[in-house]
Amino acid sequence: MKYDIVIIGGGLSGLVSGILLTKAGRKVAIVSSGHSALHFSSGSFGLFGQRDGNFVERPLEAIAKLPASHPYRKVGIDAITDYVKRVKPLFAEAGINTHGSEERNHYRLTPIGAFKPAWLTIDDYATVGKPDNLPWGKVAIINFNGYLDFYPSFIAKGLEEAGLSCSLKSFTLPELETLRKSSTEMRAANIARVIVGDVIGDVAREVNRLAGDADTVLMPAVIGLFDDEPVKLLREKVDRPLYFVSTQPMSVGGMRSQIRLRRYFKKLGGTYLLGDSVTNGVAEGDRMMKIFTVNLGDMELSADYFILASGSFFSYGIMANPVSIYEPIFGLDIKAPTTRSEWYHKDIFKDHAYMKYGVTTDDEFRVMKDGRTLDNMYAVGAVLGGCNSMKEESGAGVALMTSMKVVDNILAR
Ligand SMILES: Cc1cc2nc3c(=O)[nH]c(=O)nc-3n(C[C@H](O)[C@H](O)[C@H](O)COP(=O)(O)OP(=O)(O)OC[C@H]3O[C@@H](n4cnc5c(N)ncnc54)[C@H](O)[C@@H]3O)c2cc1C
C-alpha cells in the first residue's frame, strides 16, 4: 500500500500531524499500537509550565530563553508564536473545546488538591486564573459511591488550605449498581458509558439535592467519553456552577480527546490502522522506502515520507535494557550514555537524565541512523530528546509544536 506519508503512532503528535497533512491534501496513514499518553491525560495541555521547580507565568517568554538543545529551539520562537494560536481552533474543529491562553498560564486543580500551570484545559475541568484567589465559595465535592480513582478528601484538604470550606458527598444510581458488583468494573470509562441519555437527568437531581448550600460543585471527570454533549447537558441541569477534576487513569477527558482527533482525521480521509504495530523498515541509501507491521505481515506500507511519533518510554517509542537505551523499530541514533548509573538520579524526585533521552535529529527533525540523516523520515513529539516534559509541563506543547513544524517542513519540499 502506497501513501504520501505514513505516521507511526496515534498519540497527540501523530494525530495532529495526520490531520494537518490530510487537510493539505496528502494521502496519509497512521499506524498505532494502542494507548497513548492522552489516555492518561490530566485534561490540560501544557506549553511550558515550570522552570527549575518554579511556576512559569508567561510561557512564550520562558521558551525564548531555552537552550539550543531543546526541541522548542529547533521549531523556533517565531514559528511557535504562530502555531500556538492555531491549536485551540484546530482542537475545536475536532470537537475538543478548551479554554486558556498562550499569553499567560492558568492553573488546573489536580486530583490531589494542588494547582499546576497549564496552557489549554478542556472546558468543563476546574481551573482558576491564579491559585491565590479561588472564586468558588463553598464547595461540594460529589463522587459516585464505590468509585475509588478519585480522592475527594485530598481535594478538600487542598482547597481548605486555600481558605475554602468543602463538603464531601457521594451517591449512586441503579444504573451504576451493576458496575459496583465488581470493583474492577467501577472505572472511569465504564461510568462514562452509563451516564448518558436519561441518566444525566437522574445525576443532576442527585447533585442538586446533595449540594446543599454550596456555591460550586466539583465532580470526578468521568462523563462524556465520546464527546462533551453529556457534560454540557449535566452542567445545564445542575443549578450552580459544576466543574470536573481529573481522576487517576484512565482519563475520560484524555480518551475523549484521542477519540475526537482520531475521528476527525478519518473524516478528513485519513487511514487509521488501530491496534497494529510497526515492526521494522527497509531503507535504501538515505531514504526509508517501506515499513512492515504485525497485522499486515508481508504487505508493506510505502510512502514518500515517514513520521515517527511513537512516544517515549511510556509508549515503548524508546526502550531500555540493562546496558543500553534504544529506539526499537529502526535502531535510530539516541544520544545516551552506556553507563546505567548516569541515566537516573538516586533521589526519585530529582531531574532524571533519562527523561531527556530521545532520537537524535537534524535541525529539520529528520532522524539519524548510524550518524547519517534519513532524508525522508522525521520524528515528532515525545520520541524526541532534549527536554524533560514532565518537569517542564511542556509535553503537549512539544508534541504539537514539533508536529506542526514537521508538517510545514514536509509541505515545503
Ligand atoms: C502518563 C502520562 C501522562 C501525561 N499527561 C500529560 C498531560 O496531562 N498534559 C500534557 O501536556 N502532557 C502530558 N504528558 C506528556 C505527553 O508525553 C505529551 O503531552 C503528548 O501526549 C505525547 O504525545 P506523543 O504522540 O508524542 O506520544 P504518545 O502519546 O506516547 O503516543 C505514542 C503512540 O505511538 C504508539 N506506538 C509506539 N510504538 C509503536 C509501534 N511500533 N507501532 C505503532 N505504534 C506505536 C503508541 O502505542 C502510542 O499510541 C503525559 C505523559 C505521560 C507519559
The ligand as a MOL file (V3000), in Angstrom:
LIG
                    3D

  0  0  0     0  0            999 V3000
M  V30 BEGIN CTAB
M  V30 COUNTS 53 58 0 0 0
M  V30 BEGIN ATOM
M  V30 1 C 1.2270 9.1320 31.7140 0
M  V30 2 C 1.4420 10.4410 31.0320 0
M  V30 3 C 0.5430 11.4880 31.2330 0
M  V30 4 C 0.7540 12.7180 30.6010 0
M  V30 5 N -0.1400 13.7310 30.8170 0
M  V30 6 C 0.0410 14.9150 30.2160 0
M  V30 7 C -0.8810 15.9850 30.4230 0
M  V30 8 O -1.8520 15.8480 31.1620 0
M  V30 9 N -0.6480 17.1620 29.7870 0
M  V30 10 C 0.4530 17.3360 28.9750 0
M  V30 11 O 0.6270 18.4270 28.4240 0
M  V30 12 N 1.3260 16.3410 28.7590 0
M  V30 13 C 1.1500 15.1490 29.3480 0
M  V30 14 N 2.0440 14.1280 29.1190 0
M  V30 15 C 3.1630 14.3440 28.1890 0
M  V30 16 C 2.8690 13.6490 26.8230 0
M  V30 17 O 4.0520 12.9690 26.5230 0
M  V30 18 C 2.5560 14.6260 25.7080 0
M  V30 19 O 1.5500 15.5110 26.1400 0
M  V30 20 C 1.9990 14.0080 24.4190 0
M  V30 21 O 0.6970 13.4960 24.6470 0
M  V30 22 C 2.8960 12.9790 23.7890 0
M  V30 23 O 2.3100 12.5970 22.5670 0
M  V30 24 P 3.0430 11.6680 21.5020 0
M  V30 25 O 2.0580 11.4630 20.4270 0
M  V30 26 O 4.3500 12.2490 21.1360 0
M  V30 27 O 3.3770 10.2910 22.2510 0
M  V30 28 P 2.4040 9.2130 22.8890 0
M  V30 29 O 1.1920 9.8350 23.4210 0
M  V30 30 O 3.2390 8.4260 23.8090 0
M  V30 31 O 1.9360 8.3040 21.6550 0
M  V30 32 C 2.7630 7.4030 21.0130 0
M  V30 33 C 1.9110 6.3820 20.2830 0
M  V30 34 O 2.7640 5.5900 19.4720 0
M  V30 35 C 2.3330 4.2560 19.5350 0
M  V30 36 N 3.4450 3.3690 19.1770 0
M  V30 37 C 4.6040 3.1410 19.8400 0
M  V30 38 N 5.3460 2.2230 19.1870 0
M  V30 39 C 4.6340 1.8790 18.0740 0
M  V30 40 C 4.8510 0.9590 17.0080 0
M  V30 41 N 5.9460 0.1850 16.9500 0
M  V30 42 N 3.9070 0.8540 16.0450 0
M  V30 43 C 2.7810 1.6020 16.0820 0
M  V30 44 N 2.5230 2.4760 17.0800 0
M  V30 45 C 3.4310 2.6130 18.0650 0
M  V30 46 C 1.8740 4.0990 20.9860 0
M  V30 47 O 1.0160 2.9940 21.1380 0
M  V30 48 C 1.1670 5.4390 21.2220 0
M  V30 49 O -0.1740 5.3500 20.8410 0
M  V30 50 C 1.8690 12.8980 29.7460 0
M  V30 51 C 2.7630 11.8420 29.5420 0
M  V30 52 C 2.5600 10.6380 30.1720 0
M  V30 53 C 3.5400 9.5260 29.9230 0
M  V30 END ATOM
M  V30 BEGIN BOND
M  V30 1 1 1 2
M  V30 2 1 2 3
M  V30 3 2 2 52
M  V30 4 2 3 4
M  V30 5 1 4 5
M  V30 6 1 4 50
M  V30 7 2 5 6
M  V30 8 1 6 7
M  V30 9 1 6 13
M  V30 10 2 7 8
M  V30 11 1 7 9
M  V30 12 1 9 10
M  V30 13 2 10 11
M  V30 14 1 10 12
M  V30 15 2 12 13
M  V30 16 1 13 14
M  V30 17 1 14 15
M  V30 18 1 14 50
M  V30 19 1 15 16
M  V30 20 1 16 17
M  V30 21 1 16 18
M  V30 22 1 18 19
M  V30 23 1 18 20
M  V30 24 1 20 21
M  V30 25 1 20 22
M  V30 26 1 22 23
M  V30 27 1 23 24
M  V30 28 2 24 25
M  V30 29 1 24 26
M  V30 30 1 24 27
M  V30 31 1 27 28
M  V30 32 2 28 29
M  V30 33 1 28 30
M  V30 34 1 28 31
M  V30 35 1 31 32
M  V30 36 1 32 33
M  V30 37 1 33 34
M  V30 38 1 33 48
M  V30 39 1 34 35
M  V30 40 1 35 36
M  V30 41 1 35 46
M  V30 42 1 36 37
M  V30 43 1 36 45
M  V30 44 2 37 38
M  V30 45 1 38 39
M  V30 46 1 39 40
M  V30 47 2 39 45
M  V30 48 1 40 41
M  V30 49 2 40 42
M  V30 50 1 42 43
M  V30 51 2 43 44
M  V30 52 1 44 45
M  V30 53 1 46 47
M  V30 54 1 46 48
M  V30 55 1 48 49
M  V30 56 2 50 51
M  V30 57 1 51 52
M  V30 58 1 52 53
M  V30 END BOND
M  V30 END CTAB
M  END
